[in-house]
Every structure is written in C-alpha cells, then in structure tokens.
C-alpha cells in the first residue's frame, strides 16, 4: 500500500506555516532533503530555508495514509489553497499537484538521493 503524506514546514518560534508539500518518504527523510544545502536550488522555498536557517524550521504531518499519487496531488492543492486563504504566507512556487513524478534525474541527483535512504 502506498502511504503518501501531506506535510507543512513551519517556523519553530512562531508555529507559522510557510510551506505545504507531499511525500511518500518518512517525514524525517523528507526534512533532511529540505535542509540539505547541497540540494538547494533557487526556489522561493530554498531561499526561505537559507534565510531563516534550517534549525529554525520544523516539519509537521497534516494528512497521512493517502492511497495514491493522484489523490495526494489533489490533497496538496487543497491544503495549499486552504492555508493561503487563511492568510499563511506560503513559499510554495506553485498551487500544488504538479509534483516530480516522472521527472528524469541526473546520475548526480540519484546518488545524492541515495544518501537519504
């Protein structure tokens, strides 16, 4: 059974929700990926993580046991919209649901991801 999860990255000090994401991995593994500076690109989220500092961010589970990627994408879109409508200043680059399924990775990216298994 697939076990997709929806999670949020929050500011530890204030509890402010700043990012909504989905993963099939454990939250611990996913959070390592967010904090790894060698994996940083130039997205709004990555710049935010760099600015505030990874030690000042926490990850929380919003929804668990989502049975497939299609449903997980729908739930991610829902939660991004929900939290934006509540006034959260999310650093998500998209409205969600687009994920990285089917994205081709370079050998360097694959090797980097293997470090977190």
Secondary structure, 3 states (H helix, E strand, C coil): CCCEEEEEEEECCCCCEEEEEEECCCHHHHHHHHHCHHHCCCCHHHHHHHHHCHHHEEEEEEEEEECCHHHHHHHHHHHHHHHHHCCCCCCCCCCCCCCCCCCCCCHHHHHHHHCCC
